[in-house]
Amino acid sequence: MSLEERAKATAKNVEGKAQEALGNVTGDPQDQAEGKAKQVEGQARHAKEDVKDEVKKNLN
């Protein structure tokens, strides 16, 4: 497990939530969409780390 990669994924998710919230407040659909996309990217990074952890676990 790469703690650094998990931290980056969490940061991307938080950044996306903030951008989506800003888009909701301002009514900007582009900010909303970009925020959601960043959240999906953060979730994908977490999933990748989960797979890597599972592979390492099964190799031992």
CHARMM internal coordinates of N, CA and C (Angstrom, degrees):
IC EDIT
DIST 1 N 1 CA 1.4623
DIST 1 CA 1 C 1.5167
ANGL 1 N 1 CA 1 C 108.62
DIST 1 C 2 N 1.2785
ANGL 1 CA 1 C 2 N 114.84
DIHE 1 N 1 CA 1 C 2 N 128.56
DIST 2 N 2 CA 1.4509
ANGL 1 C 2 N 2 CA 120.21
DIHE 1 CA 1 C 2 N 2 CA 177.39
DIST 2 CA 2 C 1.5268
ANGL 2 N 2 CA 2 C 108.84
DIHE 1 C 2 N 2 CA 2 C -96.92
DIST 2 C 3 N 1.2960
ANGL 2 CA 2 C 3 N 113.96
DIHE 2 N 2 CA 2 C 3 N 107.21
DIST 3 N 3 CA 1.4615
ANGL 2 C 3 N 3 CA 119.06
DIHE 2 CA 2 C 3 N 3 CA -179.68
DIST 3 CA 3 C 1.5308
ANGL 3 N 3 CA 3 C 110.37
DIHE 2 C 3 N 3 CA 3 C -61.40
DIST 3 C 4 N 1.3162
ANGL 3 CA 3 C 4 N 115.61
DIHE 3 N 3 CA 3 C 4 N -36.70
DIST 4 N 4 CA 1.4676
ANGL 3 C 4 N 4 CA 120.11
DIHE 3 CA 3 C 4 N 4 CA 179.37
DIST 4 CA 4 C 1.5313
ANGL 4 N 4 CA 4 C 111.15
DIHE 3 C 4 N 4 CA 4 C -63.05
DIST 4 C 5 N 1.3302
ANGL 4 CA 4 C 5 N 116.64
DIHE 4 N 4 CA 4 C 5 N -43.15
DIST 5 N 5 CA 1.4700
ANGL 4 C 5 N 5 CA 120.19
DIHE 4 CA 4 C 5 N 5 CA 179.85
DIST 5 CA 5 C 1.5230
ANGL 5 N 5 CA 5 C 111.26
DIHE 4 C 5 N 5 CA 5 C -67.02
DIST 5 C 6 N 1.3185
ANGL 5 CA 5 C 6 N 116.85
DIHE 5 N 5 CA 5 C 6 N -38.49
DIST 6 N 6 CA 1.4717
ANGL 5 C 6 N 6 CA 120.07
DIHE 5 CA 5 C 6 N 6 CA 177.98
DIST 6 CA 6 C 1.5331
ANGL 6 N 6 CA 6 C 110.28
DIHE 5 C 6 N 6 CA 6 C -65.73
DIST 6 C 7 N 1.3298
ANGL 6 CA 6 C 7 N 116.94
DIHE 6 N 6 CA 6 C 7 N -37.63
DIST 7 N 7 CA 1.4650
ANGL 6 C 7 N 7 CA 120.62
DIHE 6 CA 6 C 7 N 7 CA 177.97
DIST 7 CA 7 C 1.5259
ANGL 7 N 7 CA 7 C 110.47
DIHE 6 C 7 N 7 CA 7 C -64.86
DIST 7 C 8 N 1.3283
ANGL 7 CA 7 C 8 N 116.52
DIHE 7 N 7 CA 7 C 8 N -41.02
DIST 8 N 8 CA 1.4671
ANGL 7 C 8 N 8 CA 120.30
DIHE 7 CA 7 C 8 N 8 CA 178.21
DIST 8 CA 8 C 1.5229
ANGL 8 N 8 CA 8 C 110.51
DIHE 7 C 8 N 8 CA 8 C -63.87
DIST 8 C 9 N 1.3397
ANGL 8 CA 8 C 9 N 116.32
DIHE 8 N 8 CA 8 C 9 N -40.30
DIST 9 N 9 CA 1.4590
ANGL 8 C 9 N 9 CA 120.53
DIHE 8 CA 8 C 9 N 9 CA 179.58
DIST 9 CA 9 C 1.5296
ANGL 9 N 9 CA 9 C 110.73
DIHE 8 C 9 N 9 CA 9 C -64.03
DIST 9 C 10 N 1.3202
ANGL 9 CA 9 C 10 N 115.92
DIHE 9 N 9 CA 9 C 10 N -42.86
DIST 10 N 10 CA 1.4611
ANGL 9 C 10 N 10 CA 120.38
DIHE 9 CA 9 C 10 N 10 CA 179.11
DIST 10 CA 10 C 1.5264
ANGL 10 N 10 CA 10 C 110.60
DIHE 9 C 10 N 10 CA 10 C -64.96
DIST 10 C 11 N 1.3209
ANGL 10 CA 10 C 11 N 116.18
DIHE 10 N 10 CA 10 C 11 N -41.35
DIST 11 N 11 CA 1.4690
ANGL 10 C 11 N 11 CA 119.98
DIHE 10 CA 10 C 11 N 11 CA 178.58
DIST 11 CA 11 C 1.5222
ANGL 11 N 11 CA 11 C 110.98
DIHE 10 C 11 N 11 CA 11 C -62.50
DIST 11 C 12 N 1.3327
ANGL 11 CA 11 C 12 N 116.94
DIHE 11 N 11 CA 11 C 12 N -40.99
DIST 12 N 12 CA 1.4648
ANGL 11 C 12 N 12 CA 120.86
DIHE 11 CA 11 C 12 N 12 CA 179.59
DIST 12 CA 12 C 1.5317
ANGL 12 N 12 CA 12 C 110.04
DIHE 11 C 12 N 12 CA 12 C -64.34
DIST 12 C 13 N 1.3254
ANGL 12 CA 12 C 13 N 116.43
DIHE 12 N 12 CA 12 C 13 N -39.40
DIST 13 N 13 CA 1.4557
ANGL 12 C 13 N 13 CA 121.00
DIHE 12 CA 12 C 13 N 13 CA 178.87
DIST 13 CA 13 C 1.5286
ANGL 13 N 13 CA 13 C 110.81
DIHE 12 C 13 N 13 CA 13 C -64.71
DIST 13 C 14 N 1.3180
ANGL 13 CA 13 C 14 N 116.85
DIHE 13 N 13 CA 13 C 14 N -45.48
DIST 14 N 14 CA 1.4764
ANGL 13 C 14 N 14 CA 121.41
DIHE 13 CA 13 C 14 N 14 CA 179.37
DIST 14 CA 14 C 1.5235
ANGL 14 N 14 CA 14 C 109.92
DIHE 13 C 14 N 14 CA 14 C -63.70
DIST 14 C 15 N 1.3263
ANGL 14 CA 14 C 15 N 116.27
DIHE 14 N 14 CA 14 C 15 N -43.11
DIST 15 N 15 CA 1.4670
ANGL 14 C 15 N 15 CA 120.49
DIHE 14 CA 14 C 15 N 15 CA 178.23
DIST 15 CA 15 C 1.5299
ANGL 15 N 15 CA 15 C 110.31
DIHE 14 C 15 N 15 CA 15 C -59.43
DIST 15 C 16 N 1.3252
ANGL 15 CA 15 C 16 N 116.03
DIHE 15 N 15 CA 15 C 16 N -42.60
DIST 16 N 16 CA 1.4626
ANGL 15 C 16 N 16 CA 120.48
DIHE 15 CA 15 C 16 N 16 CA 179.50
DIST 16 CA 16 C 1.5156
ANGL 16 N 16 CA 16 C 112.15
DIHE 15 C 16 N 16 CA 16 C -64.63
DIST 16 C 17 N 1.3234
ANGL 16 CA 16 C 17 N 116.73
DIHE 16 N 16 CA 16 C 17 N -41.84
DIST 17 N 17 CA 1.4662
ANGL 16 C 17 N 17 CA 119.87
DIHE 16 CA 16 C 17 N 17 CA 179.14
DIST 17 CA 17 C 1.5204
ANGL 17 N 17 CA 17 C 110.78
DIHE 16 C 17 N 17 CA 17 C -63.37
DIST 17 C 18 N 1.3255
ANGL 17 CA 17 C 18 N 116.03
DIHE 17 N 17 CA 17 C 18 N -41.12
DIST 18 N 18 CA 1.4694
ANGL 17 C 18 N 18 CA 119.95
DIHE 17 CA 17 C 18 N 18 CA 179.41
DIST 18 CA 18 C 1.5214
ANGL 18 N 18 CA 18 C 110.76
DIHE 17 C 18 N 18 CA 18 C -65.04
DIST 18 C 19 N 1.3322
ANGL 18 CA 18 C 19 N 116.34
DIHE 18 N 18 CA 18 C 19 N -42.68
DIST 19 N 19 CA 1.4638
ANGL 18 C 19 N 19 CA 119.32
DIHE 18 CA 18 C 19 N 19 CA -179.10
DIST 19 CA 19 C 1.5300
ANGL 19 N 19 CA 19 C 110.39
DIHE 18 C 19 N 19 CA 19 C -67.43
DIST 19 C 20 N 1.3096
ANGL 19 CA 19 C 20 N 116.89
DIHE 19 N 19 CA 19 C 20 N -40.07
DIST 20 N 20 CA 1.4687
ANGL 19 C 20 N 20 CA 119.74
DIHE 19 CA 19 C 20 N 20 CA 177.91
DIST 20 CA 20 C 1.5318
ANGL 20 N 20 CA 20 C 110.45
DIHE 19 C 20 N 20 CA 20 C -63.35
DIST 20 C 21 N 1.3317
ANGL 20 CA 20 C 21 N 116.89
DIHE 20 N 20 CA 20 C 21 N -42.44
DIST 21 N 21 CA 1.4687
ANGL 20 C 21 N 21 CA 120.64
DIHE 20 CA 20 C 21 N 21 CA 178.89
DIST 21 CA 21 C 1.5245
ANGL 21 N 21 CA 21 C 110.77
DIHE 20 C 21 N 21 CA 21 C -62.61
DIST 21 C 22 N 1.3252
ANGL 21 CA 21 C 22 N 116.26
DIHE 21 N 21 CA 21 C 22 N -41.39
DIST 22 N 22 CA 1.4652
ANGL 21 C 22 N 22 CA 120.10
DIHE 21 CA 21 C 22 N 22 CA 177.14
DIST 22 CA 22 C 1.5271
ANGL 22 N 22 CA 22 C 110.23
DIHE 21 C 22 N 22 CA 22 C -60.94
DIST 22 C 23 N 1.3226
ANGL 22 CA 22 C 23 N 115.65
DIHE 22 N 22 CA 22 C 23 N -43.49
DIST 23 N 23 CA 1.4627
ANGL 22 C 23 N 23 CA 120.02
DIHE 22 CA 22 C 23 N 23 CA 177.81
DIST 23 CA 23 C 1.5185
ANGL 23 N 23 CA 23 C 112.04
DIHE 22 C 23 N 23 CA 23 C -61.91
DIST 23 C 24 N 1.3360
ANGL 23 CA 23 C 24 N 116.30
DIHE 23 N 23 CA 23 C 24 N -37.01
DIST 24 N 24 CA 1.4666
ANGL 23 C 24 N 24 CA 119.90
DIHE 23 CA 23 C 24 N 24 CA 177.91
DIST 24 CA 24 C 1.5234
ANGL 24 N 24 CA 24 C 111.01
DIHE 23 C 24 N 24 CA 24 C -65.88
DIST 24 C 25 N 1.3356
ANGL 24 CA 24 C 25 N 116.05
DIHE 24 N 24 CA 24 C 25 N -40.72
DIST 25 N 25 CA 1.4636
ANGL 24 C 25 N 25 CA 120.77
DIHE 24 CA 24 C 25 N 25 CA -178.61
DIST 25 CA 25 C 1.5268
ANGL 25 N 25 CA 25 C 111.01
DIHE 24 C 25 N 25 CA 25 C -68.70
DIST 25 C 26 N 1.3277
ANGL 25 CA 25 C 26 N 115.73
DIHE 25 N 25 CA 25 C 26 N -43.70
DIST 26 N 26 CA 1.4627
ANGL 25 C 26 N 26 CA 119.89
DIHE 25 CA 25 C 26 N 26 CA -176.73
DIST 26 CA 26 C 1.5267
ANGL 26 N 26 CA 26 C 113.06
DIHE 25 C 26 N 26 CA 26 C -86.60
DIST 26 C 27 N 1.3319
ANGL 26 CA 26 C 27 N 116.31
DIHE 26 N 26 CA 26 C 27 N -12.40
DIST 27 N 27 CA 1.4596
ANGL 26 C 27 N 27 CA 119.51
DIHE 26 CA 26 C 27 N 27 CA -177.85
DIST 27 CA 27 C 1.5161
ANGL 27 N 27 CA 27 C 112.94
DIHE 26 C 27 N 27 CA 27 C 76.80
DIST 27 C 28 N 1.3231
ANGL 27 CA 27 C 28 N 117.17
DIHE 27 N 27 CA 27 C 28 N 22.26
DIST 28 N 28 CA 1.4666
ANGL 27 C 28 N 28 CA 121.88
DIHE 27 CA 27 C 28 N 28 CA -178.28
DIST 28 CA 28 C 1.5298
ANGL 28 N 28 CA 28 C 109.55
DIHE 27 C 28 N 28 CA 28 C -93.04
DIST 28 C 29 N 1.3286
ANGL 28 CA 28 C 29 N 117.42
DIHE 28 N 28 CA 28 C 29 N 106.94
DIST 29 N 29 CA 1.4654
ANGL 28 C 29 N 29 CA 119.65
DIHE 28 CA 28 C 29 N 29 CA -177.84
DIST 29 CA 29 C 1.5290
ANGL 29 N 29 CA 29 C 113.33
DIHE 28 C 29 N 29 CA 29 C -65.94
DIST 29 C 30 N 1.3335
ANGL 29 CA 29 C 30 N 117.17
DIHE 29 N 29 CA 29 C 30 N -27.10
DIST 30 N 30 CA 1.4678
ANGL 29 C 30 N 30 CA 119.75
DIHE 29 CA 29 C 30 N 30 CA 178.46
DIST 30 CA 30 C 1.5267
ANGL 30 N 30 CA 30 C 110.57
DIHE 29 C 30 N 30 CA 30 C -67.14
DIST 30 C 31 N 1.3292
ANGL 30 CA 30 C 31 N 117.55
DIHE 30 N 30 CA 30 C 31 N -44.24
DIST 31 N 31 CA 1.4660
ANGL 30 C 31 N 31 CA 120.78
DIHE 30 CA 30 C 31 N 31 CA 176.26
DIST 31 CA 31 C 1.5284
ANGL 31 N 31 CA 31 C 110.85
DIHE 30 C 31 N 31 CA 31 C -62.70
DIST 31 C 32 N 1.3091
ANGL 31 CA 31 C 32 N 116.30
DIHE 31 N 31 CA 31 C 32 N -40.02
DIST 32 N 32 CA 1.4636
ANGL 31 C 32 N 32 CA 119.77
DIHE 31 CA 31 C 32 N 32 CA 178.73
DIST 32 CA 32 C 1.5304
ANGL 32 N 32 CA 32 C 110.26
DIHE 31 C 32 N 32 CA 32 C -60.66
DIST 32 C 33 N 1.3115
ANGL 32 CA 32 C 33 N 116.55
DIHE 32 N 32 CA 32 C 33 N -47.53
DIST 33 N 33 CA 1.4681
ANGL 32 C 33 N 33 CA 121.41
DIHE 32 CA 32 C 33 N 33 CA -178.28
DIST 33 CA 33 C 1.5235
ANGL 33 N 33 CA 33 C 111.63
DIHE 32 C 33 N 33 CA 33 C -66.20
DIST 33 C 34 N 1.3209
ANGL 33 CA 33 C 34 N 116.96
DIHE 33 N 33 CA 33 C 34 N -42.57
DIST 34 N 34 CA 1.4628
ANGL 33 C 34 N 34 CA 120.18
DIHE 33 CA 33 C 34 N 34 CA 179.32
DIST 34 CA 34 C 1.5277
ANGL 34 N 34 CA 34 C 110.80
DIHE 33 C 34 N 34 CA 34 C -65.45
DIST 34 C 35 N 1.3155
ANGL 34 CA 34 C 35 N 116.55
DIHE 34 N 34 CA 34 C 35 N -37.36
DIST 35 N 35 CA 1.4577
ANGL 34 C 35 N 35 CA 120.93
DIHE 34 CA 34 C 35 N 35 CA 177.71
DIST 35 CA 35 C 1.5187
ANGL 35 N 35 CA 35 C 111.55
DIHE 34 C 35 N 35 CA 35 C -64.06
DIST 35 C 36 N 1.3168
ANGL 35 CA 35 C 36 N 116.25
DIHE 35 N 35 CA 35 C 36 N -43.70
DIST 36 N 36 CA 1.4632
ANGL 35 C 36 N 36 CA 120.40
DIHE 35 CA 35 C 36 N 36 CA 177.91
DIST 36 CA 36 C 1.5277
ANGL 36 N 36 CA 36 C 110.47
DIHE 35 C 36 N 36 CA 36 C -64.02
DIST 36 C 37 N 1.3202
ANGL 36 CA 36 C 37 N 116.81
DIHE 36 N 36 CA 36 C 37 N -39.83
DIST 37 N 37 CA 1.4710
ANGL 36 C 37 N 37 CA 120.68
DIHE 36 CA 36 C 37 N 37 CA 179.77
DIST 37 CA 37 C 1.5298
ANGL 37 N 37 CA 37 C 110.49
DIHE 36 C 37 N 37 CA 37 C -63.44
DIST 37 C 38 N 1.3115
ANGL 37 CA 37 C 38 N 117.10
DIHE 37 N 37 CA 37 C 38 N -40.25
DIST 38 N 38 CA 1.4671
ANGL 37 C 38 N 38 CA 120.12
DIHE 37 CA 37 C 38 N 38 CA 178.51
DIST 38 CA 38 C 1.5263
ANGL 38 N 38 CA 38 C 111.10
DIHE 37 C 38 N 38 CA 38 C -65.69
DIST 38 C 39 N 1.3163
ANGL 38 CA 38 C 39 N 116.70
DIHE 38 N 38 CA 38 C 39 N -35.59
DIST 39 N 39 CA 1.4583
ANGL 38 C 39 N 39 CA 120.11
DIHE 38 CA 38 C 39 N 39 CA 177.56
DIST 39 CA 39 C 1.5282
ANGL 39 N 39 CA 39 C 110.41
DIHE 38 C 39 N 39 CA 39 C -65.67
DIST 39 C 40 N 1.3162
ANGL 39 CA 39 C 40 N 116.75
DIHE 39 N 39 CA 39 C 40 N -41.22
DIST 40 N 40 CA 1.4608
ANGL 39 C 40 N 40 CA 121.04
DIHE 39 CA 39 C 40 N 40 CA 178.08
DIST 40 CA 40 C 1.5311
ANGL 40 N 40 CA 40 C 109.91
DIHE 39 C 40 N 40 CA 40 C -63.65
DIST 40 C 41 N 1.3146
ANGL 40 CA 40 C 41 N 116.43
DIHE 40 N 40 CA 40 C 41 N -40.44
DIST 41 N 41 CA 1.4651
ANGL 40 C 41 N 41 CA 120.30
DIHE 40 CA 40 C 41 N 41 CA 177.71
DIST 41 CA 41 C 1.5277
ANGL 41 N 41 CA 41 C 110.49
DIHE 40 C 41 N 41 CA 41 C -61.61
DIST 41 C 42 N 1.3156
ANGL 41 CA 41 C 42 N 116.86
DIHE 41 N 41 CA 41 C 42 N -43.47
DIST 42 N 42 CA 1.4627
ANGL 41 C 42 N 42 CA 120.74
DIHE 41 CA 41 C 42 N 42 CA 178.41
DIST 42 CA 42 C 1.5174
ANGL 42 N 42 CA 42 C 111.52
DIHE 41 C 42 N 42 CA 42 C -62.31
DIST 42 C 43 N 1.3250
ANGL 42 CA 42 C 43 N 117.16
DIHE 42 N 42 CA 42 C 43 N -40.88
DIST 43 N 43 CA 1.4653
ANGL 42 C 43 N 43 CA 121.15
DIHE 42 CA 42 C 43 N 43 CA 178.44
DIST 43 CA 43 C 1.5263
ANGL 43 N 43 CA 43 C 110.45
DIHE 42 C 43 N 43 CA 43 C -65.85
DIST 43 C 44 N 1.3221
ANGL 43 CA 43 C 44 N 116.98
DIHE 43 N 43 CA 43 C 44 N -38.65
DIST 44 N 44 CA 1.4647
ANGL 43 C 44 N 44 CA 120.68
DIHE 43 CA 43 C 44 N 44 CA 178.94
DIST 44 CA 44 C 1.5257
ANGL 44 N 44 CA 44 C 110.69
DIHE 43 C 44 N 44 CA 44 C -65.30
DIST 44 C 45 N 1.3161
ANGL 44 CA 44 C 45 N 116.41
DIHE 44 N 44 CA 44 C 45 N -39.69
DIST 45 N 45 CA 1.4697
ANGL 44 C 45 N 45 CA 119.66
DIHE 44 CA 44 C 45 N 45 CA 178.08
DIST 45 CA 45 C 1.5290
ANGL 45 N 45 CA 45 C 110.59
DIHE 44 C 45 N 45 CA 45 C -63.69
DIST 45 C 46 N 1.3239
ANGL 45 CA 45 C 46 N 116.70
DIHE 45 N 45 CA 45 C 46 N -40.88
DIST 46 N 46 CA 1.4662
ANGL 45 C 46 N 46 CA 120.26
DIHE 45 CA 45 C 46 N 46 CA 177.44
DIST 46 CA 46 C 1.5267
ANGL 46 N 46 CA 46 C 110.03
DIHE 45 C 46 N 46 CA 46 C -62.86
DIST 46 C 47 N 1.3239
ANGL 46 CA 46 C 47 N 116.83
DIHE 46 N 46 CA 46 C 47 N -43.25
DIST 47 N 47 CA 1.4641
ANGL 46 C 47 N 47 CA 120.95
DIHE 46 CA 46 C 47 N 47 CA -179.59
DIST 47 CA 47 C 1.5266
ANGL 47 N 47 CA 47 C 110.51
DIHE 46 C 47 N 47 CA 47 C -62.16
DIST 47 C 48 N 1.3222
ANGL 47 CA 47 C 48 N 116.44
DIHE 47 N 47 CA 47 C 48 N -40.00
DIST 48 N 48 CA 1.4639
ANGL 47 C 48 N 48 CA 120.34
DIHE 47 CA 47 C 48 N 48 CA 178.12
DIST 48 CA 48 C 1.5259
ANGL 48 N 48 CA 48 C 110.49
DIHE 47 C 48 N 48 CA 48 C -61.19
DIST 48 C 49 N 1.3091
ANGL 48 CA 48 C 49 N 116.90
DIHE 48 N 48 CA 48 C 49 N -43.84
DIST 49 N 49 CA 1.4654
ANGL 48 C 49 N 49 CA 120.77
DIHE 48 CA 48 C 49 N 49 CA 179.01
DIST 49 CA 49 C 1.5255
ANGL 49 N 49 CA 49 C 111.05
DIHE 48 C 49 N 49 CA 49 C -65.78
DIST 49 C 50 N 1.3326
ANGL 49 CA 49 C 50 N 116.96
DIHE 49 N 49 CA 49 C 50 N -36.09
DIST 50 N 50 CA 1.4623
ANGL 49 C 50 N 50 CA 120.49
DIHE 49 CA 49 C 50 N 50 CA 177.08
DIST 50 CA 50 C 1.5288
ANGL 50 N 50 CA 50 C 110.45
DIHE 49 C 50 N 50 CA 50 C -62.33
DIST 50 C 51 N 1.3187
ANGL 50 CA 50 C 51 N 116.58
DIHE 50 N 50 CA 50 C 51 N -42.91
DIST 51 N 51 CA 1.4666
ANGL 50 C 51 N 51 CA 120.90
DIHE 50 CA 50 C 51 N 51 CA 178.78
DIST 51 CA 51 C 1.5221
ANGL 51 N 51 CA 51 C 110.15
DIHE 50 C 51 N 51 CA 51 C -63.73
DIST 51 C 52 N 1.3144
ANGL 51 CA 51 C 52 N 116.80
DIHE 51 N 51 CA 51 C 52 N -45.33
DIST 52 N 52 CA 1.4645
ANGL 51 C 52 N 52 CA 120.26
DIHE 51 CA 51 C 52 N 52 CA 178.66
DIST 52 CA 52 C 1.5267
ANGL 52 N 52 CA 52 C 110.79
DIHE 51 C 52 N 52 CA 52 C -59.54
DIST 52 C 53 N 1.3191
ANGL 52 CA 52 C 53 N 117.68
DIHE 52 N 52 CA 52 C 53 N -42.60
DIST 53 N 53 CA 1.4679
ANGL 52 C 53 N 53 CA 121.98
DIHE 52 CA 52 C 53 N 53 CA 178.62
DIST 53 CA 53 C 1.5221
ANGL 53 N 53 CA 53 C 110.97
DIHE 52 C 53 N 53 CA 53 C -62.08
DIST 53 C 54 N 1.3270
ANGL 53 CA 53 C 54 N 116.14
DIHE 53 N 53 CA 53 C 54 N -42.67
DIST 54 N 54 CA 1.4649
ANGL 53 C 54 N 54 CA 120.31
DIHE 53 CA 53 C 54 N 54 CA -178.58
DIST 54 CA 54 C 1.5299
ANGL 54 N 54 CA 54 C 110.79
DIHE 53 C 54 N 54 CA 54 C -66.13
DIST 54 C 55 N 1.3144
ANGL 54 CA 54 C 55 N 117.27
DIHE 54 N 54 CA 54 C 55 N -40.57
DIST 55 N 55 CA 1.4691
ANGL 54 C 55 N 55 CA 121.05
DIHE 54 CA 54 C 55 N 55 CA 177.89
DIST 55 CA 55 C 1.5157
ANGL 55 N 55 CA 55 C 110.22
DIHE 54 C 55 N 55 CA 55 C -62.74
DIST 55 C 56 N 1.3157
ANGL 55 CA 55 C 56 N 117.22
DIHE 55 N 55 CA 55 C 56 N -46.00
DIST 56 N 56 CA 1.4755
ANGL 55 C 56 N 56 CA 120.67
DIHE 55 CA 55 C 56 N 56 CA 178.55
DIST 56 CA 56 C 1.5208
ANGL 56 N 56 CA 56 C 111.21
DIHE 55 C 56 N 56 CA 56 C -61.04
DIST 56 C 57 N 1.3236
ANGL 56 CA 56 C 57 N 115.29
DIHE 56 N 56 CA 56 C 57 N -40.83
DIST 57 N 57 CA 1.4674
ANGL 56 C 57 N 57 CA 120.26
DIHE 56 CA 56 C 57 N 57 CA -179.92
DIST 57 CA 57 C 1.5420
ANGL 57 N 57 CA 57 C 110.70
DIHE 56 C 57 N 57 CA 57 C -62.48
DIST 57 C 58 N 1.3201
ANGL 57 CA 57 C 58 N 116.48
DIHE 57 N 57 CA 57 C 58 N -42.50
DIST 58 N 58 CA 1.4567
ANGL 57 C 58 N 58 CA 121.59
DIHE 57 CA 57 C 58 N 58 CA -177.47
DIST 58 CA 58 C 1.5267
ANGL 58 N 58 CA 58 C 112.67
DIHE 57 C 58 N 58 CA 58 C -74.14
DIST 58 C 59 N 1.3152
ANGL 58 CA 58 C 59 N 117.37
DIHE 58 N 58 CA 58 C 59 N -23.05
DIST 59 N 59 CA 1.4659
ANGL 58 C 59 N 59 CA 120.51
DIHE 58 CA 58 C 59 N 59 CA 178.25
DIST 59 CA 59 C 1.5203
ANGL 59 N 59 CA 59 C 111.74
DIHE 58 C 59 N 59 CA 59 C -77.45
DIST 59 C 60 N 1.3052
ANGL 59 CA 59 C 60 N 117.10
DIHE 59 N 59 CA 59 C 60 N -21.87
DIST 60 N 60 CA 1.4736
ANGL 59 C 60 N 60 CA 120.50
DIHE 59 CA 59 C 60 N 60 CA -178.72
DIST 60 CA 60 C 1.4826
ANGL 60 N 60 CA 60 C 112.35
DIHE 59 C 60 N 60 CA 60 C -90.06
END
COOR INIT
IC SEED 1 N 1 CA 1 C
IC BUILD
